[in-house]
Amino acid sequence: MNEMPVMHESEGIVLFHPHVPARAIEEVTQVLHSRWIGQGPRVAQFETEFTQRFAGPGASIAVGSGTDALHLAYILAGLKSGDEVIVPVFTCTATNIPFLYMGVTVRFADVDPETLNINVNHVRELINEKTKAIVCVHYGGLPCDMDELQAIAKEYNVPIIEDAAHAPGATYKGKKVGEISEFTMFSFQAIKHITTGDGGMLTIQDKNLIPKAERIRWFGIDRSNKQKGTWENDITEVGYKYQMTDISAAMGLASLHEFDEILSHRQGLFEAYKTGLKGATGITLIGDHAPDRTHAAWLCTALVQKDRPGFMRMLRDKKIESSQVHYRNDRYSIFGGRRDDLPNMDAVEENYIVLPLHTKMTVENVKYICDVIKKGW
Ligand SMILES: *Cc1c(COP(=O)(O)O)cnc(C)c1O
């Protein structure tokens, strides 16, 4: 992995920082000198290597963003206008916005107070004959209760779509996130573990869906037929312009090749927060104990017992950035207004806060942040 530069003094400790390997610059330069800069051999190679690393016996489809990958998954899951889906209320809007493109009704499930992941008991209360899929997000990088979700999904015969934007490299009971459910989405947006500027990957366990996924990614056209240069290209289903470029894939491959270092660096920082905040009063970490799963350490989220604005101000005075990052989705008007059946979300809404975690940081930086926090606010 490339050298970890010390944070610039004047900037302080920022919340996020993109991770761009030195090799990515070389690889992108090579692509720019080649004949293929759009979707070409690098995209295929990225998909193959991504599958080897994350998708078990499944396959991977590279697209232009994580949101594209989710929309694609929702289409492949057969969802259509008028259907209902159960979704997490606490996530990036990217998880739920594609349902609005499709006219699918979202039913928001509450959070688990310990992890801020989807609350399995609430999923069980919400599910009914109209439910056509369950979506979960592994918040911060800690996998959801997949056995329990799968039991419910099986009973109602609906697919699970995992939003693993925070969770590449996470495992659940020895299984890799990416090989557990029928569909798993990964994001390569600027501040994710692996970045391609913007980009996404959908891992799919049923390989029979791959040809359709490839068509939907490209207007609905069968690309290999089109490349013959003759008319064999009627479009019979509406597709999108969702493909990844070789420029992006070159970046993605470079990060994939140093993924072990990226992941362990992030996990080391998360551990340092755990150690550093042990015994601290008024603050608890989210998702810091789950022996049957590993945390991919994308976010370090804490609950502060009092005065979050004061806590953030105190950190800002010490040049430490903090943020809420995601907001409960029912706060956004497009989703139809605030729900009143989400008591756990209500309880943490004014208390959660995300602390800096990225590969430009050192364990020393985390110790410093923890010492500042322990002085109180
Ligand atoms: C980043 C992210 C996405 C995908 O976002 P894109 O910017 O479209 O790649 C989806 N869900 C969550 C939870 C995310 O954090």
The ligand as a Gaussian input file, in Angstrom:
#p B3LYP/6-31G(d) Opt

LIG

0 1
 C      -22.448000       4.859000      -0.959000
 C      -23.709000       4.144000      -0.684000
 C      -24.525000       3.629000      -1.713000
 C      -24.248000       3.734000      -3.181000
 O      -23.996000       4.951000      -3.581000
 P      -23.370000       5.370000      -4.985000
 O      -22.911000       6.743000      -4.679000
 O      -24.461000       5.309000      -5.980000
 O      -22.252000       4.433000      -5.337000
 C      -25.637000       2.898000      -1.362000
 N      -25.940000       2.667000      -0.089000
 C      -25.185000       3.106000       0.925000
 C      -25.570000       2.745000       2.312000
 C      -24.055000       3.886000       0.668000
 O      -23.330000       4.345000       1.687000

